[in-house]
Amino acid sequence: MASFSFSFSGDDIEDDGAIGTTQDAAGAPAASSLQAQDVSSLVAPTAAGGAAAPAASAFPVQGKPQLPPQRHDIKEMLSKLPSKIAFSLLDVELDSRVVSGGSSGGGSSSDVPRAEPYRIRLPRRELWDVKVQLMAEEDAEDGEGGEAGSADELAPGLGTHDVKTGIYEGGFKSWESSVDLVKVLLQPPSSASASTPEPSAVAGTVLPQDGPAHVIELGCGTALPSLALFHWACATAPLAAGTGSSRRSHPVSLTVADYNPSVLYLVTLPNFLLAWALQQRDTSPLLQQALSFDDEDSGGGGGGDDNGELELPDEVKVAFCAFLVSADITLSFLSGGWSAEFVDLLYAPSAPSAPSAADATPAAHTLVLGAETIYSPFALESFSVTLLTILHRENGTHATSTTATATAIVGAKKLYFGVGGSLDDFVQRMREAGVTVNELRQEADGVRRGVVQCLL
Ligand SMILES: C[S@@+](CC[C@H](N)C(=O)[O-])C[C@H]1O[C@@H](n2cnc3c(N)ncnc32)[C@H](O)[C@@H]1O
């Protein structure tokens, strides 16, 4: 079995955008890890036992079919969650907003506009909490005295590998480009009285106020880009109480897809629950009771790394589902390998949120997202083919409409050392297929990365 690490195995982004430390199953910080900037030390793939191995083999693994595409029922997924989940908040610094000067520290006032930093805080379920859940389930199955398996046996990917080709494709951890995508999608509120970040100009072309919008995140993992848009969708829901944000008048559908069902069950859905609970808690006594923070003084609103827990009695799960209905938000979860069957499932007419299904409102706007989905030649090719199929289908569906749009925003490293795959290869692949590619963002901080927009 090909398994490899990008040398930041077991690690994941931290508030400062660097590759940080993870925690072990007991919550203790694991050994400090490499900084993302430490490019020179990025190593070639290693075999499971740590011995040097040739570059990751082609996917799928010989003799092993890819996981078949599957749709997951949100209520069933919710029923599998434990009675509480632990989380931490990740600060994402959006591009600064310009505000008028106001009072200066010296007592004099100035109207000179100045750039003010603005950040959004996105919740992520703690990985140690996922491991605790799996070990508890394993114990319950084995009965008293049963021996819990290692994290890697319980869910491949919770151990030390970034990727285990064909088994686990990296979704438990947040990768750097997913943060870059958040920065491309959202901007600080344009009015001083508003408290919610809003879609950026580029996201606004597909998430306008004038029609239903579909967001499809391929290879979502912890789903930070979708969470950022979900935060906006919750805050602008028709029923949301006075935050000063402008209200949506149209439905928003978010489809999140990961290769591994376990990722969707254990981190993706919990992250949406957490994002909702944190966004809505000011207006909900139920959520105020269900949420607690390690540092009660910060209440999740202050700086630093806040951690907390969300209790999950049935009432909270029911309230979540009821909110989604009343806020005109549909969440759909798909797993399995990118393939023609995967796209068929995405568009299956029975799907409650089938993007642009034949009977959906024709003036739909579709935004496909992908962060760090092209990290090997196989991933690059299967992602590209899947994306092209979706964009072509959208074009076909809306052939007669002048207002519909379908676009993709993809973030990736400039080069995936040792495994192949690069943003340039992806851009070339798209251009050869007739897609217009615009560069939206470059990141030189840490491993070099970029974000591009693809339009057919
Ligand atoms: C490196 S992770 C990135 C996760 C997340 N987007 C982020 O940036 O944090 C790659 C993602 O692509 C998905 N993926 C990779 N190869 C895939 C394939 N052949 N079919 C479906 N999904 C795949 C994985 O499940 C995983 O979520």
The ligand as an SDF file (V2000), in Angstrom:
LIG
                    3D

 27 29  0  0  0  0  0  0  0  0999 V2000
   -5.0520   17.0390    0.8870 C   0  0  0  0  0  0  0  0  0  0  0  0
   -6.6950   16.8110    1.2590 S   0  0  0  0  0  0  0  0  0  0  0  0
   -7.3170   18.4670    1.2730 C   0  0  0  0  0  0  0  0  0  0  0  0
   -8.4990   18.6300    2.1850 C   0  0  0  0  0  0  0  0  0  0  0  0
   -9.0610   20.0330    2.2640 C   0  0  0  0  0  0  0  0  0  0  0  0
   -9.5540   20.4830    0.9900 N   0  0  0  0  0  0  0  0  0  0  0  0
   -8.0500   21.0160    2.8050 C   0  0  0  0  0  0  0  0  0  0  0  0
   -7.4530   21.7590    1.9900 O   0  0  0  0  0  0  0  0  0  0  0  0
   -7.8530   21.0740    4.0020 O   0  0  0  0  0  0  0  0  0  0  0  0
   -7.2700   16.1970   -0.3150 C   0  0  0  0  0  0  0  0  0  0  0  0
   -8.7480   15.9820   -0.4100 C   0  0  0  0  0  0  0  0  0  0  0  0
   -9.0900   15.4910   -1.7120 O   0  0  0  0  0  0  0  0  0  0  0  0
   -9.8940   14.3300   -1.5970 C   0  0  0  0  0  0  0  0  0  0  0  0
   -9.5030   13.3820   -2.6660 N   0  0  0  0  0  0  0  0  0  0  0  0
   -8.2620   13.0830   -3.0770 C   0  0  0  0  0  0  0  0  0  0  0  0
   -8.2640   12.1810   -4.0700 N   0  0  0  0  0  0  0  0  0  0  0  0
   -9.5660   11.9070   -4.3070 C   0  0  0  0  0  0  0  0  0  0  0  0
  -10.2310   11.0740   -5.2370 C   0  0  0  0  0  0  0  0  0  0  0  0
   -9.5740   10.3190   -6.1100 N   0  0  0  0  0  0  0  0  0  0  0  0
  -11.5790   11.0500   -5.2130 N   0  0  0  0  0  0  0  0  0  0  0  0
  -12.2610   11.8120   -4.3200 C   0  0  0  0  0  0  0  0  0  0  0  0
  -11.6920   12.6300   -3.4230 N   0  0  0  0  0  0  0  0  0  0  0  0
  -10.3580   12.6740   -3.4190 C   0  0  0  0  0  0  0  0  0  0  0  0
   -9.5960   13.7670   -0.2300 C   0  0  0  0  0  0  0  0  0  0  0  0
  -10.6340   13.0560    0.3420 O   0  0  0  0  0  0  0  0  0  0  0  0
   -9.2480   14.9920    0.5870 C   0  0  0  0  0  0  0  0  0  0  0  0
  -10.3460   15.5280    1.2300 O   0  0  0  0  0  0  0  0  0  0  0  0
  1  2  1  0
  2  3  1  0
  2 10  1  0
  3  4  1  0
  4  5  1  0
  5  6  1  0
  5  7  1  0
  7  8  2  0
  7  9  1  0
 10 11  1  0
 11 12  1  0
 11 26  1  0
 12 13  1  0
 13 14  1  0
 13 24  1  0
 14 15  1  0
 14 23  1  0
 15 16  2  0
 16 17  1  0
 17 18  1  0
 17 23  2  0
 18 19  1  0
 18 20  2  0
 20 21  1  0
 21 22  2  0
 22 23  1  0
 24 25  1  0
 24 26  1  0
 26 27  1  0
M  CHG  2   2   1   9  -1
M  END
$$$$
